[in-house]
Amino acid sequence: MTKADIVNEISRSTGIEKAAVLTTIEKFMEIVKDSMAHGENVYLRGFGSFNVKTRKEKTARNISKNTTIIIPEHKVPSFKPAKSFLDDVK
């Protein structure tokens, strides 16, 4: 399912114009992204949590050049679904 499919489904089921639904969804995604960029987690009860995880520094190998490189500590986004979400998917 794509963002366009989600917009169409919400518009069809609620009667709200597609443009308004699209604006709302894009603003939601922007707020989640900005919050996570500032290190804040986003919790949606009954759906899940968008978390910022820190990956430790590690040594990796570049096989083609036969060298080792150090990958610095960095942050990555993650999503942990709520228990009710998992139960519905199962």
C-alpha positions as CSV (number, residue, x, y, z in Angstrom):
1,M,0.0,0.0,0.0
2,T,1.4,3.4,-1.0
3,K,0.8,6.8,0.5
4,A,-1.7,7.6,-2.4
5,D,-3.6,4.4,-1.5
6,I,-3.8,5.5,2.1
7,V,-5.0,8.9,1.2
8,N,-7.7,7.4,-1.1
9,E,-8.9,5.0,1.6
10,I,-9.1,7.7,4.3
11,S,-10.9,10.1,1.9
12,R,-13.3,7.4,0.8
13,S,-14.2,6.2,4.4
14,T,-14.4,9.6,6.0
15,G,-15.7,11.9,3.2
16,I,-12.8,14.4,3.7
17,E,-11.3,15.8,0.6
18,K,-8.1,14.0,-0.7
19,A,-6.1,17.3,-0.6
20,A,-6.9,17.7,3.1
21,V,-6.0,14.1,3.9
22,L,-2.8,14.3,2.0
23,T,-1.8,17.6,3.8
24,T,-2.5,16.0,7.1
25,I,-0.5,12.8,6.4
26,E,2.4,14.8,5.1
27,K,2.4,17.0,8.1
28,F,2.2,14.0,10.4
29,M,5.3,12.4,8.7
30,E,7.2,15.7,8.9
31,I,6.5,16.0,12.7
32,V,7.6,12.5,13.3
33,K,10.8,13.0,11.2
34,D,11.6,16.3,12.9
35,S,11.0,14.9,16.4
36,M,13.3,11.9,15.7
37,A,15.9,14.1,14.1
38,H,16.0,16.0,17.5
39,G,16.4,12.7,19.4
40,E,12.8,12.5,20.6
41,N,10.8,9.2,20.4
42,V,7.2,9.3,19.2
43,Y,4.6,7.1,20.9
44,L,1.3,6.2,19.3
45,R,-0.8,4.2,21.8
46,G,-2.3,1.1,20.2
47,F,-0.1,1.5,17.1
48,G,3.6,1.6,18.1
49,S,6.7,3.7,18.8
50,F,9.1,5.4,16.5
51,N,12.4,5.3,18.4
52,V,15.9,6.6,17.8
53,K,18.6,4.0,18.5
54,T,22.3,4.6,18.8
55,R,24.6,2.2,17.0
56,K,28.1,1.9,18.6
57,E,31.3,2.5,16.7
58,K,32.5,-0.6,15.0
59,T,35.3,-1.8,12.7
60,A,34.3,-3.1,9.2
61,R,36.2,-4.4,6.2
62,N,36.2,-3.2,2.7
63,I,36.7,-6.5,0.9
64,S,37.4,-5.1,-2.5
65,K,40.4,-3.0,-1.2
66,N,41.3,-5.4,1.6
67,T,41.3,-2.6,4.2
68,T,39.5,-2.0,7.5
69,I,37.5,1.1,8.2
70,I,36.0,2.4,11.4
71,I,32.3,3.2,11.2
72,P,31.6,5.9,13.9
73,E,28.7,5.8,16.4
74,H,25.5,6.9,14.7
75,K,21.8,7.1,15.2
76,V,19.2,5.1,13.3
77,P,15.4,5.3,13.3
78,S,13.4,2.2,14.3
79,F,9.7,1.2,14.8
80,K,8.4,-1.0,17.5
81,P,4.8,-2.1,17.0
82,A,2.4,-2.1,19.9
83,K,1.2,-5.5,21.2
84,S,-2.3,-4.9,19.8
85,F,-0.8,-4.1,16.4
86,L,1.2,-7.4,16.5
87,D,-1.9,-9.4,17.6
88,D,-3.9,-8.0,14.6
89,V,-1.1,-8.8,12.1
90,K,-0.8,-12.4,13.4
